[in-house]
Amino acid sequence: MEPRLHRRLIDTVLFDFGGVLAEEGFRDGLAAIGRRSALAEEEVVRMGHELVLATGYVTGHARESLWWNALRTKAGIRGEDESLRREILERFIIRPRMLELNDRLRSGGIAVGILSDQTNWLDEIDERFGLYGRFDYIFNSFHMGKTKNDPAHFDDVLSLLNREAPQVLFVDDNAGHVGRARSRGWNALLFRDEAGVMAALTAFLRGVPAGPGAGAGMPSCSGTRRA
């Protein structure tokens, strides 16, 4: 059951990037790399997720090349780094309606931000599309040194926001991340589709509590508010 969203309590909304604001380029790109390497797609996706954590790349503790080399060694993928990374980056397709929703929230006086387990790729996407200027906060694991797999990460973000947990709403397509956010007192919606989340947040913006089920369907990440 999704939570009721009360306009008088929540003043900040944070979105995941891949899978919410954009298509899930990491997963889809790894699947494409598996296909071109004549490997089982799901196994390459699984190994990619495991190794981006194990190598420390997603938390900024290792270079991208180390992660690619680990994937070649352990998963058997083939290809040069530049060719492989294109398979992922070109699949982070921005969802215009989600950005429009973000802009409406911001115009309505809600602080908005990105909270994502991403790498330097998010900075590259910003350079290409001017993404960061549409948000007040950017929290990227690559710069923060922690991921959403660590419940304490949510506490760190709250501290940087200077907010109490009930003031923040988080939208993510990963049930585990949503559960960890809720365990720290956050409001959180599981993204299943654009229509469901847009309905929930549109009602919220009007000041109407969204009922249960409504949500179905940089350089610096210090938490400094952007103009």
C-alpha positions as CSV (number, residue, x, y, z in Angstrom):
1,M,0.0,0.0,0.0
2,E,1.3,3.4,-1.0
3,P,1.4,6.2,1.6
4,R,-0.9,9.2,1.7
5,L,0.9,12.3,0.6
6,H,0.1,15.4,2.6
7,R,1.0,18.8,1.0
8,R,1.3,20.5,4.4
9,L,4.0,18.1,5.6
10,I,6.1,17.4,2.5
11,D,8.3,20.3,1.1
12,T,10.9,18.3,-0.8
13,V,10.7,15.6,-3.5
14,L,13.7,13.6,-4.6
15,F,13.7,11.4,-7.8
16,D,15.8,8.5,-8.8
17,F,17.3,9.0,-12.2
18,G,17.5,5.8,-14.3
19,G,14.1,4.1,-14.2
20,V,12.2,7.2,-13.1
21,L,13.4,10.5,-14.7
22,A,14.9,8.5,-17.6
23,E,14.7,5.0,-19.0
24,E,16.8,2.4,-17.2
25,G,19.9,2.8,-19.3
26,F,22.2,0.8,-17.0
27,R,20.1,-2.3,-17.1
28,D,19.1,-2.0,-20.7
29,G,22.7,-1.2,-21.8
30,L,24.1,-4.2,-20.0
31,A,21.5,-6.4,-21.6
32,A,22.6,-5.1,-25.1
33,I,26.2,-5.7,-24.2
34,G,25.3,-9.3,-23.3
35,R,23.6,-9.8,-26.6
36,R,26.5,-8.4,-28.7
37,S,28.9,-10.6,-26.7
38,A,26.7,-13.7,-27.3
39,L,26.1,-14.1,-23.5
40,A,23.1,-14.5,-21.4
41,E,21.6,-11.0,-20.9
42,E,20.4,-11.4,-17.4
43,E,23.7,-12.8,-16.2
44,V,25.6,-9.8,-17.6
45,V,23.0,-7.5,-16.0
46,R,23.5,-9.2,-12.7
47,M,27.3,-9.2,-12.9
48,G,27.3,-5.5,-13.9
49,H,25.2,-4.5,-10.9
50,E,27.4,-6.6,-8.5
51,L,30.7,-5.4,-9.9
52,V,29.8,-1.7,-10.0
53,L,29.5,-2.0,-6.2
54,A,32.3,-4.4,-5.6
55,T,34.9,-2.4,-7.6
56,G,33.9,0.8,-5.9
57,Y,33.1,2.5,-9.2
58,V,29.6,3.6,-8.3
59,T,30.9,5.2,-5.1
60,G,33.7,7.1,-6.8
61,H,36.4,4.8,-5.4
62,A,37.6,3.3,-8.7
63,R,38.0,4.4,-12.3
64,E,35.4,3.4,-15.0
65,S,38.1,1.3,-16.8
66,L,38.5,-0.9,-13.7
67,W,34.8,-1.8,-13.8
68,W,34.9,-2.6,-17.5
69,N,38.0,-4.8,-17.1
70,A,36.2,-6.7,-14.2
71,L,33.2,-7.2,-16.5
72,R,35.4,-8.6,-19.2
73,T,37.2,-10.9,-16.8
74,K,34.2,-12.2,-14.8
75,A,31.3,-12.0,-17.3
76,G,33.2,-12.4,-20.6
77,I,31.9,-9.3,-22.4
78,R,33.8,-8.1,-25.4
79,G,34.5,-4.6,-26.8
80,E,36.4,-1.5,-26.2
81,D,35.5,0.8,-23.3
82,E,34.2,3.6,-25.4
83,S,32.0,1.4,-27.5
84,L,30.6,-0.4,-24.4
85,R,29.8,2.8,-22.5
86,R,27.9,4.1,-25.5
87,E,25.6,1.1,-25.2
88,I,24.6,2.3,-21.7
89,L,24.6,6.1,-22.1
90,E,22.5,6.2,-25.2
91,R,19.8,4.2,-23.4
92,F,19.4,6.8,-20.6
93,I,16.5,8.4,-22.5
94,I,15.0,11.3,-20.6
95,R,11.3,11.1,-19.9
96,P,9.9,14.5,-20.9
97,R,6.7,14.1,-18.9
98,M,8.6,13.4,-15.7
99,L,10.7,16.5,-16.2
100,E,7.6,18.5,-16.7
101,L,6.1,17.1,-13.5
102,N,9.4,18.0,-11.7
103,D,9.1,21.6,-13.1
104,R,5.5,21.8,-11.9
105,L,6.5,20.7,-8.4
106,R,9.2,23.3,-8.3
107,S,7.0,26.0,-9.5
108,G,4.6,25.1,-6.8
109,G,7.2,25.8,-4.1
110,I,8.5,22.2,-3.6
111,A,12.2,21.7,-3.5
112,V,13.2,19.0,-6.0
113,G,16.3,16.9,-6.4
114,I,17.9,13.8,-7.8
115,L,19.0,10.9,-5.5
116,S,20.7,8.3,-7.6
117,D,23.2,5.5,-7.5
118,Q,25.0,6.9,-10.5
119,T,28.6,7.4,-11.7
120,N,30.3,10.2,-13.7
121,W,27.8,9.3,-16.4
122,L,25.2,11.5,-14.7
123,D,27.6,14.5,-14.9
124,E,28.1,13.8,-18.6
125,I,24.3,13.6,-19.2
126,D,24.0,17.0,-17.5
127,E,26.7,18.5,-19.7
128,R,24.7,17.3,-22.7
129,F,21.1,18.1,-21.7
130,G,21.5,20.8,-18.9
131,L,19.7,18.5,-16.5
132,Y,21.0,19.9,-13.1
133,G,19.6,23.4,-13.7
134,R,16.1,22.0,-13.3
135,F,16.8,20.7,-9.7
136,D,17.6,22.2,-6.4
137,Y,19.7,19.3,-5.2
138,I,21.8,16.6,-6.8
139,F,22.8,13.6,-4.6
140,N,25.0,11.2,-6.7
141,S,26.6,8.1,-5.1
142,F,29.7,8.7,-7.2
143,H,30.4,11.9,-5.4
144,M,28.9,11.0,-2.0
145,G,30.7,7.7,-1.5
146,K,27.6,5.8,-0.4
147,T,24.7,4.1,-2.2
148,K,21.0,3.6,-1.5
149,N,21.9,0.1,-0.4
150,D,23.1,1.6,2.8
151,P,20.2,2.9,5.0
152,A,22.6,5.4,6.6
153,H,22.8,7.1,3.2
154,F,19.3,8.4,3.7
155,D,20.3,9.9,7.0
156,D,23.2,11.7,5.4
157,V,21.0,13.1,2.7
158,L,18.5,14.4,5.3
159,S,21.3,16.1,7.2
160,L,22.5,17.8,4.0
161,L,18.9,18.9,3.2
162,N,18.4,20.1,6.8
163,R,15.0,18.4,6.8
164,E,13.1,16.0,9.0
165,A,12.2,12.7,7.4
166,P,8.4,13.4,7.1
167,Q,9.2,16.5,5.0
168,V,10.8,14.4,2.2
169,L,9.2,12.3,-0.5
170,F,11.4,9.9,-2.5
171,V,10.4,8.3,-5.8
172,D,12.3,5.2,-7.0
173,D,11.7,2.1,-9.2
174,N,13.6,-0.2,-6.8
175,A,11.5,-1.7,-4.1
176,G,14.5,-2.2,-1.9
177,H,15.5,1.4,-2.0
178,V,11.9,2.5,-1.3
179,G,11.8,0.2,1.7
180,R,15.1,1.5,3.1
181,A,13.9,5.1,2.7
182,R,10.7,4.3,4.5
183,S,12.6,2.5,7.3
184,R,14.3,5.9,8.0
185,G,11.0,7.7,8.2
186,W,10.8,9.0,4.7
187,N,7.7,9.1,2.5
188,A,8.5,7.0,-0.6
189,L,6.6,6.0,-3.7
190,L,7.5,2.9,-5.8
191,F,7.6,4.0,-9.4
192,R,5.8,1.4,-11.6
193,D,4.8,3.7,-14.4
194,E,4.6,7.3,-15.3
195,A,0.8,7.6,-15.1
196,G,0.6,6.3,-11.5
197,V,3.3,8.6,-10.1
198,M,2.0,11.6,-12.1
199,A,-1.5,11.1,-10.7
200,A,-0.2,10.8,-7.1
201,L,2.0,13.9,-7.4
202,T,-0.5,16.0,-9.3
203,A,-3.1,15.4,-6.5
204,F,-0.4,16.1,-3.9
205,L,0.4,19.4,-5.6
206,R,-3.2,20.4,-5.6
207,G,-3.2,19.8,-1.8
208,V,-5.4,16.7,-2.1
209,P,-4.1,13.8,-0.1
210,A,-3.3,11.0,-2.6
211,G,-5.0,7.8,-1.4
212,P,-3.5,4.4,-1.0
213,G,-2.5,2.9,-4.4
214,A,-2.3,6.3,-6.2
215,G,1.4,5.8,-6.8
216,A,1.0,2.4,-8.4
217,G,1.4,1.8,-11.7
218,M,27.8,18.2,-10.4
219,P,30.4,18.3,-10.0
220,S,29.2,18.5,-6.4
221,C,26.7,16.4,-4.5
222,S,27.1,18.1,-1.2
223,G,23.4,18.9,-1.0
224,T,23.9,22.6,-1.6
225,R,20.7,24.1,-2.9
226,R,20.9,25.3,-6.4
227,A,19.4,28.6,-7.6
